[in-house]
Amino acid sequence: MQKSKKILILGASSDIGIKVVEHFLKKNWLVIAHFNKNSKKLKKLKKLNNNSIELLNIDLRKIDKLKVIIKKKAKLLSNIDSYISLTGYLKNSRFEKLNLENFYNHLNVNFISNIFFINQVMKNMIKKKWGRILLSSSIGTKFGGSESTLYYSISKYMNQFIPIIFKKKYAKSILYNVIQIGVTDTKIHKKILKKKLSKRIRLIPVNRMATTEEISKEIYFLASEKNTYYHNQIINISGGE
């Protein structure tokens, strides 16, 4: 019997994250699901799939402690075949009002934490000569973000940087991509857009938001063995924007 593959998903408690976790569990993957605050949905999935999912509670804002935490969790984080980051830390931030602590929190959660985790999980990928890495960006980065999401947009844009080692040295075995997610029927998009939601939707060529199911299916494809040729790409799922 073929051994199940193992995936680490950051931001697994988000609306999209929950759907992604469900997809991988249905396909018999072993899932490590990261969250920060209490997640009833993840705990429910844990009860239903106890042997197939482990929960990882880490506050990624505390980046100075992350290296130590990863070292302590080395056994849990060993033998990772696929890595997805869906972190979505968002605290309103206007360009005119510079708040370094708020800025650093966005960078730590949405971008810098990926460096630490990729450094850990790629060891197994190199050894097995097989791996999938998928980071998430936002369609808002194309337009400079909104007036109130400056730090969020910057931190998500930084995920679009793909290290040269994955373009050359490990290109044959580790497929590394970025997904640029459009307006989706999630709490975070409703929080950003508030009363401007219908106006924002009219700017989307297909004239509707994406569903979490649509986005999660594409994520599953790109981060699983289904993907055999997509590599070093920034892939838009944004209804034509």
ZAGU-790653 format. One record per residue (C-alpha): residue number from 0; residue in three letters; x, y, z. Coordinates in steps of 0.05 Angstrom, whole numbers, plus 5000, padded with zeros to 4 digits. Layout:
<nodes>
{NUM,'ala',{X,Y,Z}}
...
</nodes>
This chain:
<nodes>
{0,'met',{5000,5000,5000}}
{1,'gln',{5027,5068,4980}}
{2,'lys',{5045,5113,5038}}
{3,'ser',{5003,5176,5045}}
{4,'lys',{5035,5242,5028}}
{5,'lys',{5041,5295,5081}}
{6,'ile',{5023,5369,5074}}
{7,'leu',{5033,5431,5117}}
{8,'ile',{4981,5485,5108}}
{9,'leu',{4992,5554,5140}}
{10,'gly',{4929,5595,5151}}
{11,'ala',{4887,5532,5150}}
{12,'ser',{4832,5563,5192}}
{13,'ser',{4813,5614,5138}}
{14,'asp',{4751,5602,5096}}
{15,'ile',{4793,5579,5037}}
{16,'gly',{4840,5541,5084}}
{17,'ile',{4784,5498,5112}}
{18,'lys',{4763,5478,5042}}
{19,'val',{4835,5462,5023}}
{20,'val',{4843,5419,5085}}
{21,'glu',{4779,5381,5067}}
{22,'his',{4804,5369,4996}}
{23,'phe',{4870,5339,5019}}
{24,'leu',{4836,5296,5073}}
{25,'lys',{4788,5267,5021}}
{26,'lys',{4849,5248,4979}}
{27,'asn',{4880,5212,5038}}
{28,'trp',{4936,5261,5052}}
{29,'leu',{4963,5271,5122}}
{30,'val',{4949,5343,5139}}
{31,'ile',{4984,5390,5188}}
{32,'ala',{4937,5449,5195}}
{33,'his',{4964,5514,5224}}
{34,'phe',{4921,5565,5259}}
{35,'asn',{4931,5623,5307}}
{36,'lys',{4866,5635,5344}}
{37,'asn',{4817,5582,5365}}
{38,'ser',{4786,5547,5305}}
{39,'lys',{4722,5507,5317}}
{40,'lys',{4721,5483,5245}}
{41,'leu',{4791,5454,5248}}
{42,'lys',{4776,5421,5314}}
{43,'lys',{4714,5390,5284}}
{44,'leu',{4755,5363,5226}}
{45,'lys',{4804,5336,5276}}
{46,'lys',{4749,5297,5311}}
{47,'leu',{4724,5268,5245}}
{48,'asn',{4794,5252,5218}}
{49,'asn',{4836,5243,5280}}
{50,'asn',{4891,5200,5249}}
{51,'ser',{4897,5242,5186}}
{52,'ile',{4904,5313,5214}}
{53,'glu',{4947,5348,5265}}
{54,'leu',{4934,5419,5289}}
{55,'leu',{4991,5469,5296}}
{56,'asn',{4976,5531,5338}}
{57,'ile',{5028,5585,5327}}
{58,'asp',{5024,5661,5329}}
{59,'leu',{5066,5680,5269}}
{60,'arg',{5071,5752,5290}}
{61,'lys',{5124,5730,5341}}
{62,'ile',{5175,5717,5287}}
{63,'asp',{5234,5719,5335}}
{64,'lys',{5209,5655,5368}}
{65,'leu',{5191,5618,5305}}
{66,'lys',{5258,5585,5293}}
{67,'val',{5257,5555,5363}}
{68,'ile',{5184,5532,5355}}
{69,'ile',{5201,5498,5289}}
{70,'lys',{5259,5463,5321}}
{71,'lys',{5214,5437,5377}}
{72,'lys',{5163,5414,5325}}
{73,'ala',{5217,5381,5281}}
{74,'lys',{5186,5312,5287}}
{75,'leu',{5116,5337,5267}}
{76,'leu',{5146,5378,5210}}
{77,'ser',{5189,5322,5183}}
{78,'asn',{5173,5285,5118}}
{79,'ile',{5132,5342,5089}}
{80,'asp',{5116,5331,5016}}
{81,'ser',{5077,5394,5002}}
{82,'tyr',{5073,5464,5032}}
{83,'ile',{5018,5516,5024}}
{84,'ser',{5014,5585,5055}}
{85,'leu',{4945,5617,5059}}
{86,'thr',{4960,5665,5116}}
{87,'gly',{4917,5727,5114}}
{88,'tyr',{4935,5774,5170}}
{89,'leu',{4898,5839,5159}}
{90,'lys',{4893,5901,5201}}
{91,'asn',{4871,5965,5166}}
{92,'ser',{4930,6009,5149}}
{93,'arg',{4930,6074,5110}}
{94,'phe',{4991,6100,5072}}
{95,'glu',{4988,6168,5108}}
{96,'lys',{4995,6137,5177}}
{97,'leu',{5059,6097,5184}}
{98,'asn',{5055,6045,5240}}
{99,'leu',{5118,6002,5241}}
{100,'glu',{5091,5950,5290}}
{101,'asn',{5030,5939,5247}}
{102,'phe',{5074,5935,5184}}
{103,'tyr',{5121,5884,5216}}
{104,'asn',{5062,5841,5238}}
{105,'his',{5037,5837,5167}}
{106,'leu',{5106,5820,5140}}
{107,'asn',{5119,5768,5194}}
{108,'val',{5053,5731,5185}}
{109,'asn',{5041,5737,5110}}
{110,'phe',{5112,5733,5083}}
{111,'ile',{5173,5722,5129}}
{112,'ser',{5143,5661,5164}}
{113,'asn',{5145,5626,5096}}
{114,'ile',{5221,5632,5094}}
{115,'phe',{5228,5594,5160}}
{116,'phe',{5179,5539,5141}}
{117,'ile',{5204,5530,5070}}
{118,'asn',{5275,5523,5097}}
{119,'gln',{5249,5467,5142}}
{120,'val',{5205,5428,5093}}
{121,'met',{5250,5432,5032}}
{122,'lys',{5301,5386,5067}}
{123,'asn',{5254,5327,5058}}
{124,'met',{5234,5349,4988}}
{125,'ile',{5306,5350,4966}}
{126,'lys',{5318,5282,4997}}
{127,'lys',{5258,5251,4963}}
{128,'lys',{5268,5291,4899}}
{129,'trp',{5195,5310,4900}}
{130,'gly',{5157,5369,4930}}
{131,'arg',{5105,5422,4919}}
{132,'ile',{5108,5493,4946}}
{133,'leu',{5049,5541,4937}}
{134,'leu',{5046,5611,4965}}
{135,'ser',{4986,5658,4962}}
{136,'ser',{4984,5729,4938}}
{137,'ser',{4925,5775,4925}}
{138,'ile',{4895,5805,4862}}
{139,'gly',{4897,5872,4899}}
{140,'thr',{4973,5875,4889}}
{141,'lys',{4961,5889,4815}}
{142,'phe',{4925,5953,4833}}
{143,'gly',{4966,5977,4892}}
{144,'gly',{4916,5950,4943}}
{145,'ser',{4861,5992,4972}}
{146,'glu',{4870,6054,5014}}
{147,'ser',{4861,6015,5078}}
{148,'thr',{4902,5952,5062}}
{149,'leu',{4971,5980,5048}}
{150,'tyr',{5011,5932,5092}}
{151,'tyr',{4969,5871,5074}}
{152,'ser',{4980,5884,4999}}
{153,'ile',{5055,5895,5007}}
{154,'ser',{5064,5831,5048}}
{155,'lys',{5024,5790,4998}}
{156,'tyr',{5062,5820,4939}}
{157,'met',{5128,5798,4970}}
{158,'asn',{5104,5725,4965}}
{159,'gln',{5110,5732,4889}}
{160,'phe',{5186,5730,4895}}
{161,'ile',{5210,5661,4874}}
{162,'pro',{5281,5644,4898}}
{163,'ile',{5329,5627,4842}}
{164,'ile',{5347,5559,4872}}
{165,'phe',{5276,5536,4855}}
{166,'lys',{5284,5562,4785}}
{167,'lys',{5349,5525,4772}}
{168,'lys',{5378,5479,4825}}
{169,'tyr',{5314,5444,4847}}
{170,'ala',{5270,5457,4787}}
{171,'lys',{5267,5384,4766}}
{172,'ser',{5239,5360,4832}}
{173,'ile',{5206,5416,4871}}
{174,'leu',{5150,5454,4836}}
{175,'tyr',{5143,5524,4865}}
{176,'asn',{5084,5569,4847}}
{177,'val',{5044,5628,4871}}
{178,'ile',{4969,5635,4867}}
{179,'gln',{4941,5706,4860}}
{180,'ile',{4872,5701,4890}}
{181,'gly',{4816,5746,4867}}
{182,'val',{4754,5771,4904}}
{183,'thr',{4725,5709,4939}}
{184,'asp',{4665,5697,4982}}
{185,'thr',{4704,5699,5047}}
{186,'lys',{4703,5738,5112}}
{187,'ile',{4768,5774,5096}}
{188,'his',{4743,5802,5029}}
{189,'lys',{4677,5824,5060}}
{190,'lys',{4718,5858,5115}}
{191,'ile',{4761,5894,5064}}
{192,'leu',{4704,5915,5018}}
{193,'lys',{4648,5926,5069}}
{194,'lys',{4592,5965,5035}}
{195,'lys',{4631,5970,4969}}
{196,'leu',{4623,5896,4954}}
{197,'ser',{4573,5901,4897}}
{198,'lys',{4612,5959,4865}}
{199,'arg',{4676,5917,4869}}
{200,'ile',{4643,5857,4837}}
{201,'arg',{4623,5899,4777}}
{202,'leu',{4697,5908,4762}}
{203,'ile',{4706,5833,4754}}
{204,'pro',{4697,5811,4681}}
{205,'val',{4658,5748,4700}}
{206,'asn',{4615,5793,4744}}
{207,'arg',{4616,5752,4808}}
{208,'met',{4661,5732,4866}}
{209,'ala',{4696,5665,4866}}
{210,'thr',{4672,5611,4914}}
{211,'thr',{4718,5580,4965}}
{212,'glu',{4705,5513,4931}}
{213,'glu',{4732,5540,4865}}
{214,'ile',{4795,5568,4895}}
{215,'ser',{4809,5507,4938}}
{216,'lys',{4803,5460,4878}}
{217,'glu',{4856,5499,4841}}
{218,'ile',{4900,5501,4903}}
{219,'tyr',{4893,5425,4911}}
{220,'phe',{4913,5414,4839}}
{221,'leu',{4975,5459,4843}}
{222,'ala',{5000,5432,4910}}
{223,'ser',{4987,5358,4898}}
{224,'glu',{5014,5303,4853}}
{225,'lys',{4962,5325,4801}}
{226,'asn',{5009,5382,4784}}
{227,'thr',{5066,5355,4742}}
{228,'tyr',{5085,5416,4700}}
{229,'tyr',{5063,5482,4730}}
{230,'his',{5126,5513,4758}}
{231,'asn',{5154,5582,4775}}
{232,'gln',{5087,5614,4757}}
{233,'ile',{5044,5669,4786}}
{234,'ile',{4975,5640,4771}}
{235,'asn',{4915,5687,4773}}
{236,'ile',{4848,5660,4795}}
{237,'ser',{4810,5725,4792}}
{238,'gly',{4753,5720,4742}}
{239,'gly',{4792,5756,4688}}
{240,'glu',{4821,5815,4726}}
</nodes>
